Amino acid sequence: MVRLTNQRIHRRGSMFIEVGVALPLILIITFGALEYAWAFMKKAEISAAARAGVRAASLESTSLAGVQAVITEQMNAAGFPDGSWVINVDPADPATTSPGDTISVTIDANYSSVSLGGLADWLPLPDIVNGQAVMRKEGDS
């Protein structure tokens, strides 16, 4: 009877050791996967903001300030704080382009400003996440 009780105690003790070793690894893998999913979602939101910006730039009655306002609205809605991204519009002033010309909008954003948790420092994630969109200027050629 005493022997059976000793075996149960040893099994219970080894179970706690196994859980103590496995649980941190499982948690790191789980939260790492969540951080990567979050990074991909933020990349998609940046691409959507670039697409909205280039769409605004492709309209006939457009201005650089209007393009920047559309992008700022999209980026703020995505949770990026002001000043954590850089907008590049090519050509610099979309109002000077002719119908049919190509307009490109690129947004480079600092990922650490929207990181999900502290694992971003440990995982091989990019510091800068970008999105780009290209359209032709609308209007009669």
C-alpha positions as CSV (number, residue, x, y, z in Angstrom):
1,M,0.0,0.0,0.0
2,V,2.8,2.4,0.9
3,R,4.6,1.6,-2.3
4,L,1.6,2.5,-4.5
5,T,1.2,5.9,-2.8
6,N,4.9,6.7,-3.4
7,Q,4.6,5.9,-7.1
8,R,1.6,8.3,-7.4
9,I,3.5,11.1,-5.7
10,H,6.5,10.6,-8.0
11,R,4.2,10.7,-11.1
12,R,2.5,13.8,-9.9
13,G,5.8,15.5,-9.3
14,S,7.1,14.6,-12.7
15,M,3.8,15.9,-14.3
16,F,4.5,19.3,-12.7
17,I,8.0,19.3,-14.1
18,E,6.8,18.4,-17.6
19,V,4.1,21.1,-17.5
20,G,6.7,23.6,-16.2
21,V,8.9,22.9,-19.2
22,A,6.3,22.6,-21.9
23,L,3.9,25.4,-20.9
24,P,6.4,28.3,-21.6
25,L,7.3,26.9,-25.0
26,I,3.6,26.5,-25.9
27,L,2.8,30.1,-24.8
28,I,5.8,31.5,-26.7
29,I,4.7,29.7,-29.9
30,T,1.1,30.8,-29.5
31,F,1.8,34.4,-28.8
32,G,4.5,34.4,-31.6
33,A,1.9,33.2,-34.1
34,L,-0.5,35.9,-32.9
35,E,2.2,38.5,-33.4
36,Y,2.9,37.3,-36.9
37,A,-0.8,37.4,-37.8
38,W,-1.1,40.9,-36.4
39,A,1.9,42.0,-38.5
40,F,0.2,40.6,-41.7
41,M,-3.0,42.3,-40.8
42,K,-1.2,45.7,-40.3
43,K,0.6,45.1,-43.7
44,A,-2.9,44.7,-45.3
45,E,-4.2,47.8,-43.7
46,I,-1.2,49.8,-44.9
47,S,-1.7,48.5,-48.4
48,A,-5.4,49.5,-48.2
49,A,-4.4,53.0,-47.1
50,A,-2.0,53.2,-50.1
51,R,-4.8,52.0,-52.4
52,A,-7.2,54.6,-51.0
53,G,-4.6,57.3,-51.4
54,V,-3.7,56.5,-55.0
55,R,-7.4,56.3,-55.8
56,A,-7.8,59.8,-54.5
57,A,-4.7,60.9,-56.4
58,S,-6.0,59.4,-59.7
59,L,-9.2,61.6,-59.7
60,E,-9.3,64.6,-61.9
61,S,-9.9,67.1,-59.2
62,T,-7.1,66.1,-56.8
63,S,-4.5,67.7,-54.6
64,L,-1.5,66.4,-52.6
65,A,-3.2,67.6,-49.4
66,G,-6.4,65.6,-50.3
67,V,-4.3,62.5,-50.9
68,Q,-2.5,62.9,-47.6
69,A,-5.8,63.5,-45.8
70,V,-7.3,60.3,-47.2
71,I,-4.2,58.3,-46.2
72,T,-4.1,59.9,-42.7
73,E,-7.7,58.9,-42.1
74,Q,-7.1,55.3,-43.2
75,M,-3.9,55.0,-41.1
76,N,-5.5,56.5,-38.0
77,A,-8.4,54.1,-38.4
78,A,-5.9,51.2,-38.6
79,G,-4.4,52.3,-35.2
80,F,-1.2,53.9,-36.5
81,P,-0.3,57.0,-34.5
82,D,0.4,60.3,-36.3
83,G,4.1,60.5,-37.3
84,S,4.7,56.8,-37.4
85,W,4.5,56.6,-41.2
86,V,6.0,58.3,-44.3
87,I,4.0,58.9,-47.5
88,N,5.7,59.0,-50.9
89,V,3.6,60.1,-53.9
90,D,5.1,59.8,-57.4
91,P,4.8,62.3,-59.1
92,A,5.1,64.6,-56.1
93,D,2.0,66.7,-57.1
94,P,-0.7,64.5,-58.6
95,A,-2.6,67.6,-59.8
96,T,0.1,68.2,-62.5
97,T,-0.3,64.8,-64.1
98,S,-2.1,64.2,-67.4
99,P,-4.9,61.6,-67.8
100,G,-3.4,58.2,-68.4
101,D,-0.2,59.0,-66.4
102,T,0.8,56.5,-63.7
103,I,0.6,57.6,-60.1
104,S,2.2,55.7,-57.3
105,V,1.7,55.9,-53.5
106,T,4.0,54.2,-51.1
107,I,3.6,54.2,-47.3
108,D,6.4,53.2,-45.0
109,A,5.2,52.6,-41.4
110,N,7.0,51.9,-38.2
111,Y,5.7,48.5,-37.0
112,S,6.8,48.9,-33.4
113,S,4.2,51.7,-32.9
114,V,1.4,49.1,-33.4
115,S,3.1,45.9,-32.2
116,L,0.7,43.5,-30.4
117,G,3.0,42.7,-27.6
118,G,6.5,42.5,-26.3
119,L,7.4,39.6,-28.5
120,A,8.1,41.8,-31.5
121,D,11.6,42.5,-30.1
122,W,12.3,38.8,-30.0
123,L,10.8,37.7,-33.3
124,P,12.4,38.4,-36.7
125,L,9.8,41.0,-37.7
126,P,10.6,44.0,-39.9
127,D,11.0,47.4,-38.3
128,I,9.3,49.1,-41.3
129,V,6.2,47.7,-43.0
130,N,5.2,49.2,-46.3
131,G,2.4,49.2,-48.8
132,Q,2.3,50.4,-52.3
133,A,-0.4,51.0,-54.9
134,V,-0.3,52.2,-58.5
135,M,-3.1,53.6,-60.7
136,R,-3.5,55.7,-63.8
137,K,-4.8,59.2,-63.7
138,E,-8.5,59.4,-64.7
139,G,-9.9,61.7,-67.3
140,D,-10.1,62.1,-71.1
141,S,-6.8,61.4,-72.8
